[in-house]
Amino acid sequence: MNKLDEYAERKALLVLKSDLDRIRLTIAVRQVRAIFAPPVAPERAAWAAPLAGTLVGLALPMVGAQRLTLIVRSLSVAMTVYRAIRNWRASRPV
């Protein structure tokens, strides 16, 4: 094999490895999401999305897009930490 064939083979191998890593990362993210974010009940899903849209529509003109983004991000992190602590406490033996 000449150098070009070796480079082409190495490039193809690296592409396959990166695809495999991307698939593994996707699976890991879905597993973490399943642990921290419980599945949404169908009756809750019917009103949760319109309510969230209404709240964002009301808050956006009041506080501005940048500040609202910061508030939503902070609340999201706080809820994730709360769920992690709650799940950790529930799994510990008493």
PyMOL commands that set and color helices and strands:
alter all, ss='L'
color gray80, all
select helices_A, chain A and resi 3-36+42-63+65-91
alter helices_A, ss='H'
color red, helices_A
deselect
rebuild
show_as cartoon
